[in-house]
Each structure stands twice: as C-alpha cells, then as structure tokens.
Amino acid sequence: MLALELAGQSYNKTEHRRRLQLLLNQRSNGSIEFKHGNISAVMINLGYPYIRGYQPRGNYQALLEIVVEEQLRLKPMLDQAALAAVQQPAITPVQTDFSKILTDAPIRQHRVAETAGTPYFKPVKRDYLEREAHNQSLGLAGEQFALGYEHWRLVQAGQQRLADRVEHVSKTKGDGLGYDILSFDANGRERFIEVKTTSFGRETPFFVTNGELNRSNAAKEQFHLYRLFEFRKAPRLFDMQGAIGQHCRLDPVTYRASFG
C-alpha cells in the first residue's frame, strides 16, 4: 500500500483489512488499525514515510521492528518508489483561502531511552525523510506557500500595511538568520518564521539546523516553526511557537567538525 501511495496510485484499505482478517483469526478492525499504527512508528524510526491515515503509535514489540526490516529488504520496488517521491520537484499550489489549513501540532511523546538519559541509536538503510528535507524545490515551494498564508492572515486581521511588509528573508538576505520569513503579529511585533515542508503525514520528523535551534531559543516570544504536511495533496499547517525543544524531542544527527 505504501509503494502504491508513493507512486500516486490508488488502493483499497478496507479490502486489505478484510483479507488480513481471514489470516488473523478474525481480529477486530480496531486491532488491525492499531497494529498498522505500530508499523507506521517503526517506519519513521527506519527513515521511511508512513501510510497516510495510519497514525504512528509507539510502544510496539521489538519483534515487530525486526519483521518490518526484513520485509523492507525483500521489497526493492519500495526503495525506488520512496526515492522518487522524496526527490520529485514541487510547485507552490495556488491558494487564496487559507482558513482550513491550520491544525494542531502533534503532542511530544517520551520514549524509554529518552527518559532514562541514554542516547538513542538506530541504523537505517537509507533515510528517505532526510533526503526529502534536502529537496530544495519542495522547501522553496513550502516557503512560498507560507508567505501567501502570512499575507492572508494579516489581511484577515485588518493589517494590510503589515501584510505588505512580509519578507522572504531566506531569499533576500540569505540562509544564516535561522528563519525563512519575517512577518508580524497583528500588534506589529516581528514574527520570525522557519518553514519545514513534507509531502507526508503530520507526524513525519523534520530536521533543524543549529542556527534555527539557537534562534528559537534566543527569540522564544517571536519564533514560529510552521510545519507544512501532505503538501502535494492538500497542504495543512501547524504552528509551534517558541523554543523548538519544548515541542519536539531533539536527536543530534549531524555536527560540523572543523579544525579551526
């Protein structure tokens, strides 16, 4: 189903569940849905996207991860479909009414390794989510979409003058500021907006730079991270204000090693 979804082809989840029930001693629909949610959580840990509609659910058995990894090794077509999906160019969709794109952010969940204070390591064959994060076409399309949303938001607040001052600073001033868009609250206070865009679901992890993290810590009242998700199908957005670490678990993935 994931390979079909990534390729833009249709599939029937109901029929899939019905066939599974025949093999699983008639387990309930809820039980099968919950297990698919467990699989979604495993896929994220392995650097894969997950099937839309199967919300990731943690606290799964270690055996499940072993089985999923084995199945992935047997499906080279999924590798090809995932690579094509994350590397595909993106275009900013035309949108004039942004009234229904805002949604709630996921709730941060703690895992055993985190609460115990031990580092978390997970080998992955190929991190498709990181590859998508480096898709410059998708990132730029998401920033342009967020620019449109900011202009609309301020106009709706009766602040046309402020709307006209919204600036795409990652283009006009460069990438070193720790945010992409300079906007404003309705009262005129500056709003520093970093945009992260994915074609996949709401719970898909994203990547932040040290500069973005520092900016979010230094300007907690003004910093906003806009997470755009399901961008290619029907873009939605949630807004996380303040330090990124208060909303998300931060795993150190890459450090810059130098000799100066």
SULJOBEL-V424981 format. One record per residue. N is the residue number from 1. RES is the residue in one small letter. PSI is psi in whole degrees, -180 to 180 (none if undefined). OMEGA is omega in radians with two decimals (* if undefined). Layout:
# SULJOBEL-V424981
((N | RES | PSI | OMEGA) (N | RES | PSI | OMEGA))
This chain:
# SULJOBEL-V424981
((1 | m | -39 | 3.14) (2 | l | -42 | 3.11) (3 | a | -42 | 3.10) (4 | l | -44 | -3.13) (5 | e | -44 | -3.14) (6 | l | -30 | 3.13) (7 | a | -1 | 3.13) (8 | g | 19 | -3.14) (9 | q | 159 | -3.06) (10 | s | 160 | 3.04) (11 | y | 167 | -3.06) (12 | n | 103 | -3.13) (13 | k | -36 | -3.13) (14 | t | -45 | 3.12) (15 | e | -39 | 3.09) (16 | h | -44 | -3.14) (17 | r | -38 | 3.14) (18 | r | -42 | -3.14) (19 | r | -34 | 3.08) (20 | l | -39 | -3.12) (21 | q | -34 | 3.11) (22 | l | -27 | -3.12) (23 | l | -13 | -2.99) (24 | l | 35 | 3.08) (25 | n | 42 | 3.04) (26 | q | 40 | 3.06) (27 | r | 153 | -3.03) (28 | s | 159 | 3.07) (29 | n | -42 | -3.12) (30 | g | -40 | 3.13) (31 | s | -42 | 3.14) (32 | i | -41 | 3.11) (33 | e | -42 | -3.12) (34 | f | -41 | 3.14) (35 | k | -37 | 3.06) (36 | h | -34 | 3.04) (37 | g | -39 | 3.04) (38 | n | -42 | 3.13) (39 | i | -38 | 3.09) (40 | s | -42 | 3.12) (41 | a | -40 | 3.09) (42 | v | -44 | -3.11) (43 | m | -42 | 3.10) (44 | i | -45 | 3.13) (45 | n | -27 | -3.14) (46 | l | 5 | 3.09) (47 | g | 18 | -3.14) (48 | y | 155 | 2.88) (49 | p | 167 | 3.11) (50 | y | 165 | -3.08) (51 | i | 132 | 3.12) (52 | r | 131 | 3.11) (53 | g | -17 | 3.07) (54 | y | 90 | -3.07) (55 | q | 130 | -3.11) (56 | p | 134 | 3.11) (57 | r | 120 | -3.11) (58 | g | -160 | 3.14) (59 | n | 43 | 3.11) (60 | y | 165 | 3.12) (61 | q | 145 | 3.13) (62 | a | -32 | -3.14) (63 | l | -34 | -3.13) (64 | l | -43 | -3.14) (65 | e | -39 | 3.11) (66 | i | -45 | -3.12) (67 | v | -43 | -3.14) (68 | v | -44 | 3.12) (69 | e | -42 | 3.13) (70 | e | -42 | 3.12) (71 | q | -38 | 3.13) (72 | l | -37 | 3.12) (73 | r | -26 | -3.11) (74 | l | 1 | -3.04) (75 | k | 76 | 3.13) (76 | p | -26 | 3.12) (77 | m | -32 | 3.10) (78 | l | -38 | 3.08) (79 | d | -46 | -3.13) (80 | q | -41 | -3.13) (81 | a | -41 | 3.14) (82 | a | -43 | 3.11) (83 | l | -45 | 3.13) (84 | a | -39 | -3.10) (85 | a | -42 | -3.06) (86 | v | -20 | -3.12) (87 | q | -6 | -3.10) (88 | q | 134 | 3.08) (89 | p | 156 | -3.13) (90 | a | 152 | 3.10) (91 | i | 140 | 3.13) (92 | t | 121 | 3.14) (93 | p | 148 | 3.08) (94 | v | 124 | -3.11) (95 | q | 129 | 3.11) (96 | t | -25 | 3.12) (97 | d | 109 | -3.11) (98 | f | 14 | -2.97) (99 | s | -19 | -3.06) (100 | k | 11 | -3.08) (101 | i | -18 | -3.06) (102 | l | 134 | 3.13) (103 | t | 175 | -3.12) (104 | d | 149 | 3.07) (105 | a | 152 | 3.03) (106 | p | 154 | 3.10) (107 | i | 131 | 3.14) (108 | r | 133 | 3.11) (109 | q | 141 | 3.13) (110 | h | 145 | 3.06) (111 | r | 165 | -3.06) (112 | v | -44 | -3.10) (113 | a | -35 | -3.11) (114 | e | -48 | -3.09) (115 | t | -25 | 3.11) (116 | a | -9 | 3.09) (117 | g | 16 | 3.12) (118 | t | 145 | 3.14) (119 | p | 153 | -3.13) (120 | y | 122 | 3.13) (121 | f | 134 | 3.10) (122 | k | 112 | 3.09) (123 | p | 138 | 3.08) (124 | v | 145 | 3.13) (125 | k | -48 | -3.10) (126 | r | 121 | -3.09) (127 | d | 96 | -3.11) (128 | y | -30 | -3.13) (129 | l | -38 | 3.07) (130 | e | -38 | 3.09) (131 | r | -40 | 3.10) (132 | e | -37 | 3.14) (133 | a | -23 | 3.12) (134 | h | 6 | 3.09) (135 | n | 98 | -3.03) (136 | q | -34 | 3.12) (137 | s | -45 | 3.13) (138 | l | -43 | 3.14) (139 | g | -44 | -3.14) (140 | l | -41 | 3.12) (141 | a | -40 | 3.11) (142 | g | -41 | 3.12) (143 | e | -41 | 3.12) (144 | q | -37 | 3.07) (145 | f | -44 | 3.12) (146 | a | -35 | 3.05) (147 | l | -45 | 3.10) (148 | g | -41 | 3.12) (149 | y | -43 | -3.13) (150 | e | -43 | 3.10) (151 | h | -45 | 3.13) (152 | w | -44 | -3.09) (153 | r | -43 | -3.11) (154 | l | -36 | 3.06) (155 | v | -42 | 3.11) (156 | q | -28 | 3.11) (157 | a | 6 | 3.13) (158 | g | 24 | -3.07) (159 | q | 63 | 3.13) (160 | q | -38 | -3.13) (161 | r | -43 | 3.11) (162 | l | -37 | 3.13) (163 | a | -38 | -3.13) (164 | d | -13 | -3.12) (165 | r | -2 | 3.11) (166 | v | 133 | -3.01) (167 | e | 136 | 3.08) (168 | h | 79 | -2.93) (169 | v | -25 | 3.10) (170 | s | -22 | 3.07) (171 | k | -40 | -3.05) (172 | t | -27 | -3.05) (173 | k | -12 | 3.11) (174 | g | 178 | -2.99) (175 | d | -1 | -2.98) (176 | g | 4 | -3.06) (177 | l | -19 | -3.09) (178 | g | 10 | 3.05) (179 | y | 164 | -3.02) (180 | d | -33 | -2.99) (181 | i | 132 | 2.98) (182 | l | 117 | 3.13) (183 | s | -161 | -3.03) (184 | f | 149 | 2.89) (185 | d | 168 | -3.12) (186 | a | -23 | 3.12) (187 | n | 2 | 3.08) (188 | g | -7 | 3.12) (189 | r | 140 | -3.12) (190 | e | 143 | 3.11) (191 | r | 123 | 3.13) (192 | f | 115 | -3.00) (193 | i | 122 | 2.98) (194 | e | 131 | -3.07) (195 | v | 128 | 3.06) (196 | k | 126 | -3.00) (197 | t | 137 | 3.04) (198 | t | 151 | 3.02) (199 | s | -9 | -3.00) (200 | f | -162 | -2.95) (201 | g | 175 | -3.04) (202 | r | -35 | -3.06) (203 | e | 4 | -3.14) (204 | t | 127 | 3.11) (205 | p | 159 | 3.08) (206 | f | 173 | -3.04) (207 | f | 137 | 3.12) (208 | v | 150 | 3.09) (209 | t | 167 | 3.09) (210 | n | -37 | 3.12) (211 | g | -40 | 3.11) (212 | e | -42 | 3.13) (213 | l | -45 | 3.13) (214 | n | -42 | 3.12) (215 | r | -41 | -3.13) (216 | s | -32 | 3.11) (217 | n | -37 | -3.06) (218 | a | -24 | -3.07) (219 | a | 58 | -3.02) (220 | k | -36 | -3.08) (221 | e | -20 | -3.04) (222 | q | -17 | -3.05) (223 | f | 135 | 3.08) (224 | h | 130 | 2.99) (225 | l | 116 | 3.10) (226 | y | 117 | 3.10) (227 | r | 111 | 3.07) (228 | l | 132 | -3.13) (229 | f | 163 | -3.03) (230 | e | 43 | -2.95) (231 | f | -37 | -3.07) (232 | r | -20 | -3.08) (233 | k | -62 | -3.13) (234 | a | 91 | -2.99) (235 | p | 134 | 3.00) (236 | r | 164 | -3.03) (237 | l | 139 | 2.88) (238 | f | 154 | -3.01) (239 | d | 124 | 3.08) (240 | m | 110 | -3.10) (241 | q | 141 | 3.06) (242 | g | -164 | -3.10) (243 | a | 132 | -3.10) (244 | i | -37 | -3.10) (245 | g | -19 | 3.12) (246 | q | -15 | 3.14) (247 | h | -29 | -2.97) (248 | c | 153 | 2.93) (249 | r | 132 | -3.08) (250 | l | 114 | 3.07) (251 | d | 123 | 3.12) (252 | p | 113 | -3.08) (253 | v | -44 | -3.05) (254 | t | 135 | 3.00) (255 | y | 151 | 3.08) (256 | r | 117 | -3.12) (257 | a | 122 | -3.11) (258 | s | 174 | -3.08) (259 | f | 5 | -3.11) (260 | g | none | *))
